[in-house]
Amino acid sequence: MARLFVDALANPTAATGESFHSVATTGLTLRGYAEAVAGWFGQEARLAYLPWERWRHTVSEEDARVTYDHLAHGPHCSMDKALRMLGHRPRHTSPDAVAEAVDWLFRAGTITRRPRSADGHERLP
């Protein structure tokens, strides 16, 4: 998001009076996230689908409420306008942003195993 602000400041004529989305350029399902993160730890995601009425009883009431809100209201936005008007391209893909967050958790000591890429190398420096 900060990079989009910088690109807007660098292009005041194009940016003045406009609004821009700061979102991923491609979609990724929750299953895709789970599979990516499991792979970073050398695992396969073990996922099962449950009907909503069953699943919501497997988590706290608050987690069910937040999840439902996300699923019901998750918007789809486009970065096309920022690319067209400002030449803006996000630096990270969705999985890259999550990988950076997981690596931060490792460095902070919240998780004890550093994520790895598919070839066995550390995911991030």
MODELLER restraints for C-alpha pairs under 7 A, 6 or more apart:
rsr = mdl.restraints
at = mdl.atoms
rsr.add(forms.Gaussian(group=physical.xy_distance, feature=features.Distance(at['CA:1:A'], at['CA:22:A']), mean=5.73, stdev=0.5))
rsr.add(forms.Gaussian(group=physical.xy_distance, feature=features.Distance(at['CA:4:A'], at['CA:88:A']), mean=6.52, stdev=0.5))
rsr.add(forms.Gaussian(group=physical.xy_distance, feature=features.Distance(at['CA:7:A'], at['CA:86:A']), mean=6.26, stdev=0.5))
rsr.add(forms.Gaussian(group=physical.xy_distance, feature=features.Distance(at['CA:7:A'], at['CA:88:A']), mean=6.46, stdev=0.5))
rsr.add(forms.Gaussian(group=physical.xy_distance, feature=features.Distance(at['CA:8:A'], at['CA:15:A']), mean=5.36, stdev=0.5))
rsr.add(forms.Gaussian(group=physical.xy_distance, feature=features.Distance(at['CA:8:A'], at['CA:86:A']), mean=6.54, stdev=0.5))
rsr.add(forms.Gaussian(group=physical.xy_distance, feature=features.Distance(at['CA:11:A'], at['CA:86:A']), mean=6.44, stdev=0.5))
rsr.add(forms.Gaussian(group=physical.xy_distance, feature=features.Distance(at['CA:14:A'], at['CA:85:A']), mean=6.09, stdev=0.5))
rsr.add(forms.Gaussian(group=physical.xy_distance, feature=features.Distance(at['CA:14:A'], at['CA:86:A']), mean=6.87, stdev=0.5))
rsr.add(forms.Gaussian(group=physical.xy_distance, feature=features.Distance(at['CA:20:A'], at['CA:81:A']), mean=6.81, stdev=0.5))
rsr.add(forms.Gaussian(group=physical.xy_distance, feature=features.Distance(at['CA:20:A'], at['CA:82:A']), mean=5.93, stdev=0.5))
rsr.add(forms.Gaussian(group=physical.xy_distance, feature=features.Distance(at['CA:21:A'], at['CA:77:A']), mean=6.64, stdev=0.5))
rsr.add(forms.Gaussian(group=physical.xy_distance, feature=features.Distance(at['CA:21:A'], at['CA:78:A']), mean=6.59, stdev=0.5))
rsr.add(forms.Gaussian(group=physical.xy_distance, feature=features.Distance(at['CA:21:A'], at['CA:79:A']), mean=5.99, stdev=0.5))
rsr.add(forms.Gaussian(group=physical.xy_distance, feature=features.Distance(at['CA:22:A'], at['CA:79:A']), mean=6.73, stdev=0.5))
rsr.add(forms.Gaussian(group=physical.xy_distance, feature=features.Distance(at['CA:23:A'], at['CA:77:A']), mean=6.82, stdev=0.5))
rsr.add(forms.Gaussian(group=physical.xy_distance, feature=features.Distance(at['CA:23:A'], at['CA:79:A']), mean=6.60, stdev=0.5))
rsr.add(forms.Gaussian(group=physical.xy_distance, feature=features.Distance(at['CA:24:A'], at['CA:93:A']), mean=6.33, stdev=0.5))
rsr.add(forms.Gaussian(group=physical.xy_distance, feature=features.Distance(at['CA:24:A'], at['CA:94:A']), mean=5.99, stdev=0.5))
rsr.add(forms.Gaussian(group=physical.xy_distance, feature=features.Distance(at['CA:25:A'], at['CA:78:A']), mean=6.84, stdev=0.5))
rsr.add(forms.Gaussian(group=physical.xy_distance, feature=features.Distance(at['CA:25:A'], at['CA:79:A']), mean=6.09, stdev=0.5))
rsr.add(forms.Gaussian(group=physical.xy_distance, feature=features.Distance(at['CA:33:A'], at['CA:95:A']), mean=6.90, stdev=0.5))
rsr.add(forms.Gaussian(group=physical.xy_distance, feature=features.Distance(at['CA:34:A'], at['CA:45:A']), mean=6.15, stdev=0.5))
rsr.add(forms.Gaussian(group=physical.xy_distance, feature=features.Distance(at['CA:35:A'], at['CA:44:A']), mean=6.60, stdev=0.5))
rsr.add(forms.Gaussian(group=physical.xy_distance, feature=features.Distance(at['CA:35:A'], at['CA:45:A']), mean=5.07, stdev=0.5))
rsr.add(forms.Gaussian(group=physical.xy_distance, feature=features.Distance(at['CA:38:A'], at['CA:44:A']), mean=5.52, stdev=0.5))
rsr.add(forms.Gaussian(group=physical.xy_distance, feature=features.Distance(at['CA:38:A'], at['CA:45:A']), mean=5.34, stdev=0.5))
rsr.add(forms.Gaussian(group=physical.xy_distance, feature=features.Distance(at['CA:39:A'], at['CA:118:A']), mean=6.69, stdev=0.5))
rsr.add(forms.Gaussian(group=physical.xy_distance, feature=features.Distance(at['CA:40:A'], at['CA:115:A']), mean=4.74, stdev=0.5))
rsr.add(forms.Gaussian(group=physical.xy_distance, feature=features.Distance(at['CA:40:A'], at['CA:116:A']), mean=4.51, stdev=0.5))
rsr.add(forms.Gaussian(group=physical.xy_distance, feature=features.Distance(at['CA:40:A'], at['CA:117:A']), mean=5.32, stdev=0.5))
rsr.add(forms.Gaussian(group=physical.xy_distance, feature=features.Distance(at['CA:40:A'], at['CA:118:A']), mean=6.72, stdev=0.5))
rsr.add(forms.Gaussian(group=physical.xy_distance, feature=features.Distance(at['CA:41:A'], at['CA:115:A']), mean=5.20, stdev=0.5))
rsr.add(forms.Gaussian(group=physical.xy_distance, feature=features.Distance(at['CA:41:A'], at['CA:116:A']), mean=5.95, stdev=0.5))
rsr.add(forms.Gaussian(group=physical.xy_distance, feature=features.Distance(at['CA:56:A'], at['CA:64:A']), mean=5.29, stdev=0.5))
rsr.add(forms.Gaussian(group=physical.xy_distance, feature=features.Distance(at['CA:82:A'], at['CA:88:A']), mean=5.43, stdev=0.5))
rsr.add(forms.Gaussian(group=physical.xy_distance, feature=features.Distance(at['CA:83:A'], at['CA:89:A']), mean=6.10, stdev=0.5))
rsr.add(forms.Gaussian(group=physical.xy_distance, feature=features.Distance(at['CA:103:A'], at['CA:114:A']), mean=6.67, stdev=0.5))
rsr.add(forms.Gaussian(group=physical.xy_distance, feature=features.Distance(at['CA:103:A'], at['CA:115:A']), mean=6.80, stdev=0.5))
rsr.add(forms.Gaussian(group=physical.xy_distance, feature=features.Distance(at['CA:103:A'], at['CA:124:A']), mean=6.78, stdev=0.5))
rsr.add(forms.Gaussian(group=physical.xy_distance, feature=features.Distance(at['CA:105:A'], at['CA:111:A']), mean=5.85, stdev=0.5))
rsr.add(forms.Gaussian(group=physical.xy_distance, feature=features.Distance(at['CA:106:A'], at['CA:112:A']), mean=5.97, stdev=0.5))
rsr.add(forms.Gaussian(group=physical.xy_distance, feature=features.Distance(at['CA:106:A'], at['CA:113:A']), mean=6.63, stdev=0.5))
rsr.add(forms.Gaussian(group=physical.xy_distance, feature=features.Distance(at['CA:106:A'], at['CA:114:A']), mean=5.82, stdev=0.5))
rsr.add(forms.Gaussian(group=physical.xy_distance, feature=features.Distance(at['CA:114:A'], at['CA:122:A']), mean=6.96, stdev=0.5))
rsr.add(forms.Gaussian(group=physical.xy_distance, feature=features.Distance(at['CA:115:A'], at['CA:122:A']), mean=6.18, stdev=0.5))
rsr.add(forms.Gaussian(group=physical.xy_distance, feature=features.Distance(at['CA:115:A'], at['CA:123:A']), mean=5.47, stdev=0.5))
rsr.add(forms.Gaussian(group=physical.xy_distance, feature=features.Distance(at['CA:116:A'], at['CA:122:A']), mean=4.31, stdev=0.5))
rsr.add(forms.Gaussian(group=physical.xy_distance, feature=features.Distance(at['CA:116:A'], at['CA:123:A']), mean=4.35, stdev=0.5))
rsr.add(forms.Gaussian(group=physical.xy_distance, feature=features.Distance(at['CA:117:A'], at['CA:123:A']), mean=4.86, stdev=0.5))
